[in-house]
C-alpha cells in the first residue's frame, strides 16, 4: 500500500483527508500519463455514488484530466462494477470510481482501474502519489490538445443490458426484495429485476446525498430481514454504497453471508462441471463452518489475506472461477474483474430457479461456528506477532482445537492492533482460548 492509496483506493473524509486538490492532481497525472506521454489523447471513464461530495470530486477529476489533454467520459451515478465493465469493453485507458463503499456519507474515495477494469497496479499508483507530493512535473495541455467531457450514460445502460443477459431464467412471479442502500444501485437494480420478470420490492431508494449506507444496505441487513418476512418474499438482496458487494436474506429472514454464497454457487458450479480446479478462493476470515461444508462435498479452497484485491490476484494467477469474502464481495472471474453485488444476486437467483429449492435449503449445509474476535492494542505489531511465546500459545490452541475449530492471529492493516480470533463449538471455548493468547501478549509486555 502507498502513502495515500490503500487496497481499495484513496479513501478519507471529504475535504479533510481526501480533498478536491487531491482529485485535481490525480486527474492531471492520469490525463498526462495515458495521453501526452503516449502521444495520443487519453480516454478516461468516471462513475460516482450518491454522496454529496461525489459531485465535487467528479468535477475536480474532470478538470485535472482535461487540463492534461484527456477526454473524461462521465457515467454519472453508477456502480463500481459497471465502471470496471465499461472500462474493459469500451477500451478506455483507465477508469475512476468515486465512492467510499460502505462508509458514511462524509467519507469518500477514489478508486483507480486499469484498462482491463482491474485495480490499478502498484507501480502506477506510486507514480500518482509522487505527483501528488510534488516530486514530478506534468505539463498542461493547450490549444487543440485541451480535453473535454462526454456524457456517457449510454455506458451505464449498456451495463444494465449486460446484467440482464446474464440470466438464464425468467424471474416471473418470484417475489424479490432489494435494499439499494440509497446508493449507486438505486437506478440499476430494480430495472434489472423488473426486466427479468420479478415482482420487485425496493427499500432505501431515495438518496439525498447524506443517507447513503445510513441504517440501510448490507451493513444493516436487519431491516431487509424484517422486510422479507413482513412482505412474504421469496428472497432479498442488500447492496452497499457502490454495489460491489451483496448479502442476501432467505425466505425465513435468515442472513445469507458471502461464505454461504461461495458455498451455494460453488456447489452449483461443481455439479455442472464448471468449477475449474475444483477450488474456491476465500480469505482467512471466512468462517470455519464454510470449510467444513466444502470438505463434505469435496470442494477444495484457497485462503488469501483479507481484501478482494488479494482474492482476485489469486484467482487470476491460478485460473480459479469463483472467490470472495464473507462481507459479500464475490468475484465471478468469467464475467467480471471485481465484486459485483447485482451480478451476485442474479447468480443466486439462477441457483434457486435451476434447483427449484428455496434459499434456506441451499444455505443449510453451512453451519457457522461461534466466533470470538478481540482487538489488542500493542506497542509493535511485528514484535507481538513474532514473539516466540505468543507463537507457542497460538500453536497450543490450534493443537487443542484440532479439526473442531481454528485460531487466527493477524495484524490490523490500519491500526496498532493485533486481532485474535477463535472459532470453535461454543462461545465459551472461543472466549477461553482468545483470552489465553491475549494474556500471553500482556505478560510479555507488548500491550500499550
GIDA-V685576 format. One record per pair of residues at least 6 apart in sequence whose C-alpha atoms are under 8 Angstrom apart, sorted by the first residue. I is the first residue (numbers start at 1). GAP is how many residues later the second one is. Records with the same first field share a line. If there is no record, write none. Layout:
# GIDA-V685576
I->GAP  GAP
This chain:
# GIDA-V685576
1->6  121
2->120  123  124  127
3->126
4->6  7  125
5->6  120
7->300  302
8->103  301
9->100  101  102  103
10->8  99  100  101
11->6  7  89  96  97  98  99
12->6  88  95  96  97
13->93  94  95
14->39  92  93  94
18->90  91
20->36  37  40
21->39
22->110
23->34  37  38  41  87
24->36  37  38  39  40  41
25->36  39  106  107
26->35  38  102  106
27->33  34  35  36  37  38  41
28->33  35  36  37  38  39  40  110
29->35  36  39  99  102  109
30->35  98
31->11  13  33  34  35  36  37  38  39
32->10  33  36  37  38  106  107
34->6  7  8  59
35->6  7  33  34  35
36->6  32  33
41->28  29  30  104  106
42->27  28  29  51
43->27  28  29  30  49  50  51
44->26  27  28  29  48  49  50  51  52
45->27  28  29  30  38  41  42  47  49  50  51
46->12  26  27  28  29  30  37  49  50  51  52
47->11  27  28  29  30  31  32  33  36  49  50  51
48->6  7  10  27  28  29  30  31  32  49  50  51  136
49->28  29  30  49  50  134  135  192  193
50->27  132  133  134  157  158  159  162  191
51->48  54  55  57  132  157  158  159  161
52->53  156  157  158
53->53  55  156
54->44  45  54
57->41
58->40
62->10  87
65->6  7  82
66->6  75  80  81  82  83
67->73  74  75  79  80
68->70  71  72  73  78  79
69->71  72  73  76  77  78
70->76  77  78
71->76  77  78  79
72->75  76  77  78
73->76  77  78  79
74->75  76  77  78  79
75->8  76  77  78  79  80  81
76->76  77
77->107
78->78  106  107  109  110  164
79->105  106  163  164  165
80->17  162  163  164  260
81->162  163  255  256  257  258  259
82->74  77
83->12  13  14  34
84->11  29  32  33  34  252  253  254
85->32  74  251  252
86->6  31  69  70  73
87->6  7  8  26  27  28  29  30
88->27  28  29
91->24
92->23
93->21  22
94->18  19  20  21  22  23
95->17  18  19  20  22
96->14  15  16  17
97->12  13  14  15
98->10  11  12  13
99->9  10  11  12  142  143
100->7  8  9  10  141  142
101->8  139  140  141  142  143
102->111  117  138  139  140
103->110  138
104->107  108  109  110
105->104  105  106  107  108
106->104
111->8
112->7  8
113->6  7
114->6  7
116->221
117->220  221
118->219  220
119->190
130->6
131->6  7
141->6
160->28  32
163->29  179  180
164->28  31  32
166->177  180
167->29  179  180  183
168->182
169->27  181  184
170->26  27  28
171->22  25  26  27  178
172->24  25  26  27
173->24  25  26
174->23  24  25  60
175->23  24  25  26  58  59  60
176->22  23  24  25  57  58  59  60  61
177->23  24  25  26  47  50  51  56  58  59  60
178->11  12  22  23  24  25  46  58  59  60
179->23  24  25  26  37  38  39  45  57  58  59  60
180->6  9  22  23  24  25  37  58  59  60  61  63
181->22  23  24  31  32  33  35  36  37  57  58  59  60
182->22  23  24  25  26  29  30  31  34  35  59
183->22  24  29  30  57  58  59  60
184->57  58  59
185->54  56  57  58
186->19  20
189->153
190->10  12
193->6  7
194->6
204->12  13
212->29
213->6  27  28
216->7
217->7  21  22  23  24
218->20  21  22  27  28  29
219->21
221->17  26  34
224->12  13  14  25
225->11  24  28  29  30
226->27
228->6  7  8  21  22  23  24  25
229->22  23  24
232->19
233->18
234->16  17  124
235->13  14  15  16  124
236->12  13  14  15
237->9  10  11  12  108
238->8  9  10
239->6  7  8  102  103
240->6
243->97  98  99
244->85  94  95  96  97  98
245->82  83  84  85  94  95  96  99
246->12  81  82  83  84  94  95  96  98  99
247->8  9  10  11  80  81
248->7  8  9  97
249->6  7
250->6  108  109  110
251->107  108  109
252->108
254->106
256->107
257->69  70  71
258->66  67  68  69  70  71  72
259->27  28  31  65  66  67  69
260->30  103  106
261->67  69  87  102
262->18  60  61  62  68
263->27  30  31  100  103
264->84  87  98  99
265->82  83  86
266->9  14  56
267->30  32
268->83
269->6
270->8
275->45  46  47
276->43  44  45
277->42  43
278->21  22
279->20  21  22  23  41  43
280->19  20  21  22  40  41  42  43
281->20  21  22  23  30  33  34  39  41  42  43
282->19  20  21  22  29  41  42  43
283->19  20  21  22  23  24  28  41  42
284->19  20  21  22  124
285->21  40  41
286->39  40
287->39  81  82  136
288->80  81  117  118  135
289->77  78  79  80
290->76  77  78
291->10
292->74
293->72  73  74
294->6
304->6  7  10
305->6
306->19
307->18
308->16  17  21  30  31
311->12  13
312->11  19  21  25  26
314->6
315->6  7  8  18
316->17
320->13
321->10  11  12  13
322->8  9  10  11
323->7  8  9
324->6  7  15
328->13
329->10  11  12
330->8  9  10  11  14
331->6  7  8  9
332->6  7
352->6  7  10
369->36  54  55  56  57
370->53  54  55  56  57  60
371->50  51  52  53  56  59
372->49  50  51  55  58  59  62
373->46  47  48  49  61
374->45  46  47  60
375->42  43  44  45
376->41  42  43  44  62  71
377->39  40  41  70  71
378->6  38  39  40  68  69  70
379->37  67  68  69
380->36  66
381->30  35  36  37
382->29
383->63
384->6  34  57  62
385->6  24  25  26  33
389->51
390->47  50  51
393->43  44  47
394->13  15  43
397->10  36
398->7  8  9
401->23
404->20  21
405->17  18  19  20
406->16  17  18
407->13  14  15  16
408->11  12  13  14
409->9  10  11  12
410->8  9  10
411->6  7  8
412->6  7
420->14  17  18
421->13
422->8  9  11  12
423->7
424->6
441->6
